Amino acid sequence: ADLRISQSSGAASHCISVSGGSAVFRLSFWTLQFYGAYLSSGGVSETMEGAELQSLELLGPAERLKELSYFKQPFLEKASKFAKMRTSFHTDVPCTDRVVVLHRVTLAAGRAAPWRGATLFLEEVKDNDSFCISLSWAIEGNAALIVGVFQEMDAAVAYLQNFQAWLDGQDAEASFQGLQLASVQLHARNGQLKGLGRKNLPKNLEIFQIFPLSFEDSKTTDRSASIEDFVADVEQIRRYCQVDKATICGHSMGAAIALEYAVRFPQRVERLCLCAAAPKVGQAAFENWMRIAGDGRSWDQQVIRKTVAVVNISDDLIKQLPAPTFLINAKDDTLTPLIGSEMIKANLQISMLYVPEFGGHTCLVRNDAAMERMVQFLFADAAMMFVVDVLLEEQLTSSWNLPKDPHFVRYYNCGRVLAELESLERSLRMTPRQLDFPQLQQQVEEEMWHVLRRLQMQPPGGAESPRELVMAEMLRLTGRMSSVSREAVQRAQVWWRDSGAAFVASSKTKRSYTVDAWGRRRGGSSQGVCHLYRWSPLSVPVSLRTRLAKGAEGAEGALKMEYFACHWCGGPPAAHEDKGPASQEELLEQHPFAALRSPKVQLFPEAGGRPLADGPDRIHSSEGYQSLQPLSAQ
């Protein structure tokens, strides 16, 4: 009962310990408003007969606890049985301004990296630095990524100075020359970052600091800024950093700025991530924002009037965006309702909408799953952008230390390579079979072998394809890994494959099926993890289409199953859900060549009106499709 109350009140966490007839509840809240909502509900003591609240203990920063008097008195007066409640306020909990240090170390090619020494240095800092909250690192080849969290800026700067001193000591040895601090990011409150220039930083670090327009001193000016000003700032930063393409993320008003930037500079956006976004503000929302702004002339109020309340991004411009886009919007977001993200998704070429059950307007802060899903999209390989990488989650959360199993780690890396190989195969299937198709096929195959070399695998002497090689290697590794790792792999099944849900044109997403060459409605395929059957008559070679158009003898017998394979998963029509015959209206609307064909369902417009209502049995067969099933099924 208390869990339901706390969730409806917006609690960040909730736990309970029960012993006999007593219970201890521990709750944490992001803001005082959520805490006040919980207090006003009375908690479990009012919802359960015979329950009585005996004591209440509050912990928080001193400056925040002063405001609790607004909630405390009404709560105590709510019923006489609460009048004797013992309430203690602890004001000794500091509000720590933590500093996150993320830096990258690289080594010149051909040099022997002293990673063992670097690991010892980092372990010493982690164990002995009282200001170091956490320190972790990852080493791959000639580069290392290190992330540290410190209690204050001085401690973070001292760590960087010591680390640079260690690097200088290694550089004195000829065999280790070339090891250098490539880049450093410091994440902290603006007040701490503003004094960074006065710190004694390592001599080879150059400081780049970015502060949003006037937000630090928002109450001291009556000036304002338009969305064009914010977009211009983003573009100036990109130019200054000399980045050709960037990943742009935005939340709420920042999401509107990110979307506006993307439609103005589409060639500069590699990926786009929008949280709690809306393409335009309706009349009711406009009036609500103007009420919030009030009559004041401060910076915040001016920005609400001239930026937030007047967002209006054209649907036609959104439709032209080529960048893959990931949208996040919580179900319980009342400030920017889910419909705003749904409106954006309906017009995007490549997009996916993730809807957390809870989190409100700040779901990235209040819902860890939302933040993890966004980070996964930002850092994933191109072939796995929209894949839920369940094996990555297993490695991070399992108590069995899966990353220490070398066979499991190689299996995971094989899966990532397999995702790229299948993406290359997909690009080939989606290419019309024109006269230059063999040349393109050769180029794609060469790129496949290039991807395969990442696993240190060489082309075989036989006729095995790169994909078959990787699948065989994964099957071999499954037999060698530990039983715990094998269970994780079996639960994951085809974890590396993108279902293609994000790559369906908006006009096609209204239905859960498409129409094949024989006028049958085809849905998705669970075998191939395919969201929707995709096919085009252009998959048939030009020469064969010409023969069919002329009615050449034996032309229909030359049709192959691969010509009708789904462009996304490679499976035949029969491997996709059959939802019955398509109506004439659906054929006219959905089939790409419906306008050129007779009312009867035909295969090609060039076939001269000859219906092909029933294709060869082998085209409908699922034979040869086993390779697309989950590995555990093989």
C-alpha positions, 0 to 999 in steps of 0.5 A: 500500500505504501509503495503505491502511495510513494510511486504516485507521489513521485518517490525516487526509491522505496524500501521496507523492513518488517519485523513482527508488528513493526515496519521501517520505511525508507524513502528518498525524494528528488524534490520537496514537492514530491515529499509534500505530496507523500506527506499530504497522503498520510502514508500507509498509516491512513490506508491500513486499519490499525496502523500507526505512525510512531516516528518520522526522521528526515535527512537532507541539506540544511538549506533544503530542510528549512523549507520543510516547515511548509509541509510539516505543520499541516501534516501534524495537524491533519489528525489528532493521532499524529500530534504526538509524533516525534519528528527529528530534523538532521541538518548535517548532511552536506550537499556535495558538489561532485566532479566527474573526470573523464579522460582518454590516454593514447599511445603512439602506434608501435610502442609498448604501453605500460598499462600494468604501471598505469593500472597500479597507479590508478589502484593506488589513487582509488584505495588511498585518495579520501576525496576519490569516490570512485575510479574505473578504467577500460583499456583496449589496444593503444588507448585507455578510457578512465572515469573518476568521481571526486568530492570537489574540484580541487581533488579532481585537479590534484588527481590530474596533476598527479596523473600527468606527473606519472605520464611525464615519468613514463615518457622519460623512458625511451620505450614508453615515449608517445603515451599522452593525455589525449582529452579530458572532460570535467563535469561539475556545477557551473559555479565550480567550473567558472573558477577552473581557469585559476587552477594549476592544471597540467601544462598541456591542457587547454580549457574549453568551457561552455555556459548556456546563455545567461542561465547562471545569472538568470535573475539579474537581467531582463534580456531574452533570447530566441530559439534561433540564438540557441541554435546559433550557439550550438553551431558556433560550438561545432565550428569551434571544435572543428567537428564535421558531424555531431550527436545532438541531445536535448531535453524539454526546451533543449529538445526543441533546440536540438530538433530546430538545429537538426532541421537547419543543419541536417548535414551536421547531425550524426544522431539525434536524441530527444527527451520530452520533446514536442514539435509545436505548442498548441493554443492551450499549452501556449496559454498555460506557458504564458500563465507560468511566465506571469508579468515579470521581466526576468530572464527565465520569464522572457525565455518562456515567452519568446522561446518555450511558448512559441516552438513551431517546427514544420512537419515537412522539415522534420520529414527531411531529416536523415539522422537516426533519432531516438525519442524518450517520453515518460507516460506520466509526463504532464508538462510535455505529454507523450503525444508530442514525441509521437507527433515527431516520430510520425514524420521522421524517416528513421526513429524509435520511441522509448516510453518509460512507465514512470519518470515524469518530465525528468525521466532521465534523472528519475528512471535509470532505465531511460538514461541507460537506454539513451546512452546505449543508443548514443554509443552503440555501433551503427548496426546496433543503434536500435538494438536492446543489447541484453548481453551488455546489461548482463555483463554490467548487472550479473554477479557472476563476473561474466567479463572474466570469461574469455569465451563469453567476451569473444562470443559477445564481440562476434555478435557485434561483428555479426550485426555489421555483417547482417547490416551489409547483407541488408544493404545489398538486398535493398539495392535494385538489381541493376546492371552494376549489381555484381560490382556492388556485390563485390564491394560489399563482400570485400567490406565484410572481410574487412569487418571480419578481420576485427576478430582476427579471422581470415578468409577460408579456403572453402565457400563459407561466407563471412556470416557463416564463419562467425556463426560457426565461431559463436556456436563453438564458443557456446560449448566452451564458455561457463554454464552461467555464461551459456545461460545468459546467451540462451536467454538473450537468443538473437540479441544482436539483430535490429528488428527494423522497427525504426526504419519503417516509413511513417506512412507504412507504420499505421498497419502491421503488415505489407503486401507481397507479390501474390497479394498476401498480407505479410507481418513480422517474423519472429524467426528473423526478428523482423518487424515487417516484411519488405519487398520490391519487384526491383529485387528481380534482375533487369534481364529477367524482368525483361524476359517476363515482360516479353513472355519468354519461355521459361522466364517464370521458371527462372524465378528464385527464392532470393528474389522474394526474400525480405529486404530486412531479414532475408527470409521468404514471404512464408517466414512472415506472418500471413494475415490473409489476402489484401483488399483492392484498396490496400493494393492500390495504396500499399503496393509500389506498382499497383497503379501500373497493374491490372486489378488482378494481383500480378508480379511485375508491371512489365508482365503484360497483364498476365496474372501470377496469382500463385508463385512457385512453391519453393518461393513460399517455402521456408527451406534454407531459413534455419540460419536466421533462427536463434543460435540456441535453436540450432 
